[in-house]
Amino acid sequence: MDVAADERVRAARAYLLGVAEPPAPALTRLVTEQGAVAAAERVHRGDVPREVAELTRARAHRTVSPAELDRARQAGMRLIVPEDEEWPAWPLLSLEVAAGRGVAGMLSPLALWACGQSPLERTVRQSVTIVGARAATGYGEHTAAEWAYTLAAQGVTIVSGAAYGVDAAAHRGALASTGGTVAVLGCGVDAGYPAGHEAMLRRIAERGLVLSEYPPGTRPARHRFLVRNRLLAALSAGTVVVEADLRSGARNTASTATSLGKSVMAVPGPVTSRMSRGCHELVRSAGATLVASAAEVAEEVGGSGVDPEQRPAEQGRELDGLSRTAVRIYDALDARSGRSAEQLATEAGLPVGTARAVLCELELDGLSLRREDGWLRGRSVR
């Protein structure tokens, strides 16, 4: 795109982010069919299907101009759009795969507001999400900070939600190392929320990125943080729950990660601790992997700090960087005889939905092939 066209697309997507609360399936379909600029013009005129009109009627009168984007940039904010090279298309594909399976609310964002100059795709290329209780114990905060420090020092970006407790400990652990960290918010990137973390958020923007799909000026709200959780789960290779009660936002993020076919890990804690009940339940009933060190986290997601020679030789170099879940599906594939997703899920000991999502990811990497008789093992095209 030329510069003028680029600015029109960016302004259109900024406008579309503000006219409806995400995720908005009807609006996303309109953008997919018409393109961002045409969709924005139609929404502003009110020339849209009834479903879109109902979503956007209250805010359709708003406008976003390239000049407003310039002012946002001067204030330290920028808009990252799918047309940009730094857009994290691969991680966010998991949302589209889940949406294709009928999982509600799993749409990719129309754009992302950011504070910080780090290229988004490169920043999250090798990353782990660490989440947990706001009312964390000393044990939980120490574990989150120490593991984040170790992983970040090995080149793994730490993704979290900037909340009090485990999230803040994870961000601070990463900041104390030489690595980077990304905060994903459920409000505008300029909200400085929570108020006690304004200084930390500034440091995150200097070393990594502060992200949100909500326009600047958007106030925090509970439903927005729950919607935000899908991005926490999607942007990284796996999610670690350090501490969580039986009902918590961290468990919601873990459940979303499972729906996306991502690795889910849980840290064990004292059986007497309320803040570890959710972690133990994730291991007992939800198939989460119990992890007891940063090295085990890195091994689970195929990240830094794991010596490839320690993996079984027969897996080959083409499996480097795959999660343990993906390797289990790959090992269940046959090069000559097609197998259904259900058969592969049974052999790998995984939910069918997870198997389908992983198969699509392997297919894009040339490691699985879809045929009439089922799925076959492919050869890597990397």
Long-range contacts (C-beta under 8 A, 24 or more apart in sequence): 1-83, 6-83, 7-66, 7-69, 8-37, 8-66, 9-36, 9-37, 9-81, 9-83, 10-66, 10-69, 10-79, 10-81, 10-111, 11-40, 11-64, 11-65, 11-66, 11-68, 11-69, 12-36, 12-37, 12-39, 12-40, 12-41, 12-64, 13-40, 13-79, 13-81, 13-110, 13-111, 14-64, 14-68, 14-69, 14-79, 14-111, 14-215, 15-40, 15-43, 15-44, 15-62, 15-63, 15-64, 16-40, 16-43, 16-110, 16-111, 17-109, 17-110, 17-111, 17-113, 17-213, 17-214, 17-215, 18-59, 18-62, 18-64, 18-215, 19-43, 19-55, 19-56, 19-59, 19-60, 19-62, 20-55, 20-56, 20-59, 21-223, 21-224, 21-227, 22-107, 22-109, 22-110, 22-213, 22-214, 22-227, 23-105, 23-106, 23-107, 23-109, 23-227, 23-230, 24-55, 24-107, 25-107, 26-51, 26-52, 26-55, 27-52, 27-55, 27-56, 27-110, 28-107, 28-108, 28-110, 31-110, 36-81, 36-110, 72-216, 75-190, 75-216, 76-115, 76-205, 77-113, 77-114, 77-115, 77-189, 77-190, 77-216, 78-113, 78-114, 78-115, 79-111, 79-112, 79-113, 79-114, 80-111, 80-112, 80-113, 80-114, 80-120, 81-111, 82-108, 82-110, 82-111, 85-119, 85-121, 86-119, 86-120, 86-121, 86-122, 87-120, 87-121, 88-120, 88-121, 88-124, 88-235, 89-121, 90-121, 90-364, 91-124, 91-234, 91-235, 91-236, 92-234, 92-235, 93-360, 93-361, 93-364, 94-234, 94-260, 94-261, 94-262, 94-357, 94-361, 95-230, 95-234, 95-260, 97-260, 97-261, 97-356, 97-357, 97-360, 97-361, 98-259, 98-260, 98-261, 98-357, 101-353, 101-356, 101-357, 103-259, 103-353, 105-227, 105-230, 106-230, 106-256, 106-259, 106-260, 108-234, 109-213, 109-231, 110-213, 111-213, 112-211, 112-212, 112-213, 113-188, 113-189, 113-211, 113-212, 113-213, 113-214, 113-215, 113-216, 114-189, 114-209, 114-210, 114-211, 115-189, 115-190, 115-201, 115-205, 115-209, 115-210, 116-204, 116-205, 116-206, 116-207, 116-208, 116-209, 116-210, 118-180, 118-207, 118-208, 118-209, 120-209, 120-211, 123-157, 123-180, 123-182, 123-208, 123-209, 124-157, 124-159, 124-182, 124-235, 124-236, 125-157, 126-155, 126-156, 126-157, 126-237, 126-303, 126-304, 127-156, 127-157, 127-158, 127-159, 127-182, 127-235, 127-236, 127-237, 128-156, 128-157, 128-158, 128-159, 128-236, 128-237, 128-238, 128-239, 128-240, 128-297, 128-301, 128-303, 129-158, 129-159, 129-160, 129-232, 129-233, 129-235, 129-236, 129-238, 129-239, 129-240, 129-253, 129-257, 130-158, 130-159, 130-160, 130-166, 130-167, 130-170, 130-239, 130-240, 130-242, 131-160, 131-161, 131-166, 131-167, 131-170, 131-232, 131-239, 131-240, 131-241, 131-242, 131-244, 131-249, 131-250, 131-253, 131-254, 132-165, 132-166, 132-167, 132-241, 132-242, 132-243, 132-244, 132-250, 132-275, 133-165, 133-166, 133-242, 133-243, 133-244, 133-245, 133-248, 133-250, 133-275, 134-163, 134-164, 134-165, 134-166, 134-167, 135-165, 135-275, 136-164, 136-165, 136-166, 136-169, 136-242, 136-243, 136-275, 137-243, 137-269, 137-273, 137-275, 139-243, 139-269, 139-270, 139-273, 140-165, 140-166, 140-169, 140-242, 140-243, 140-267, 140-269, 140-275, 141-165, 141-166, 141-169, 142-169, 143-242, 143-267, 144-169, 144-170, 144-173, 144-242, 145-169, 145-170, 145-172, 145-173, 145-176, 146-173, 146-294, 147-173, 147-240, 147-242, 147-293, 147-294, 147-297, 148-172, 148-173, 148-174, 148-177, 148-181, 149-173, 149-174, 149-176, 149-177, 150-177, 150-294, 150-295, 150-305, 151-179, 151-294, 151-297, 151-298, 151-303, 151-304, 151-305, 152-177, 152-178, 152-179, 152-180, 152-181, 153-177, 153-178, 153-179, 154-179, 154-298, 154-303, 154-304, 154-305, 155-179, 155-304, 156-298, 156-303, 156-304, 156-305, 157-181, 157-182, 157-208, 157-236, 158-182, 159-184, 159-232, 159-235, 159-236, 160-184, 160-232, 161-185, 161-186, 161-225, 161-228, 161-229, 161-232, 161-249, 162-193, 162-194, 162-197, 162-200, 162-201, 162-204, 162-210, 163-194, 163-249, 164-194, 164-196, 164-197, 165-243, 166-242, 166-243, 166-250, 168-197, 168-200, 170-242, 171-200, 171-204, 172-200, 174-207, 174-208, 175-200, 175-203, 175-204, 175-207, 180-207, 180-208, 181-207, 181-208, 182-208, 182-209, 182-210, 182-211, 182-235, 183-208, 183-209, 183-210, 183-211, 184-211, 184-212, 184-228, 184-231, 184-232, 184-235, 185-210, 185-211, 185-212, 185-214, 185-220, 185-228, 186-212, 186-214, 186-220, 186-221, 186-224, 186-225, 186-226, 186-227, 186-228, 187-212, 187-214, 187-218, 187-219, 187-220, 187-221, 187-224, 188-212, 188-214, 188-215, 188-216, 188-217, 188-218, 188-219, 189-216, 190-216, 190-217, 191-217, 191-218, 191-219, 191-220, 193-220, 225-249, 226-252, 229-253, 229-256, 230-256, 230-260, 232-256, 233-257, 233-260, 233-262, 234-260, 234-262, 236-262, 236-301, 237-262, 237-263, 237-301, 237-302, 237-303, 237-323, 238-262, 238-263, 238-264, 238-265, 238-297, 238-300, 238-301, 238-323, 239-263, 239-264, 239-265, 240-265, 240-266, 240-267, 240-291, 240-297, 241-265, 241-266, 241-267, 241-278, 241-279, 241-282, 241-288, 242-267, 242-279, 243-267, 243-269, 243-273, 243-275, 243-276, 243-278, 243-279, 244-275, 244-276, 244-277, 244-278, 244-279, 244-282, 245-274, 245-275, 245-277, 245-278, 246-277, 246-278, 246-281, 247-278, 248-278, 250-278, 251-278, 251-281, 251-282, 254-282, 254-286, 254-288, 255-286, 258-286, 258-287, 258-351, 258-354, 259-353, 259-357, 260-357, 261-325, 261-353, 261-354, 261-356, 261-357, 261-358, 261-361, 262-323, 262-325, 263-289, 263-300, 263-301, 263-323, 263-324, 263-325, 264-288, 264-289, 265-289, 265-290, 265-291, 265-296, 265-297, 265-300, 266-290, 266-291, 267-291, 267-292, 268-292, 287-350, 287-351, 289-324, 299-324, 300-324, 302-326, 302-327, 318-367, 318-379, 318-380, 318-382, 319-367, 322-367, 325-350, 325-354, 325-358, 326-358, 326-361, 326-362, 329-355, 329-358, 329-359, 329-362, 329-368, 330-362, 330-367, 330-368, 330-377, 333-368, 333-375, 333-376, 333-377, 334-376, 334-377, 335-376, 335-377, 336-376, 337-373, 337-374, 337-376, 338-371, 338-372, 338-373, 338-374, 338-375, 338-376, 339-374, 339-375, 339-376, 340-374, 340-375, 341-375, 343-374, 344-375
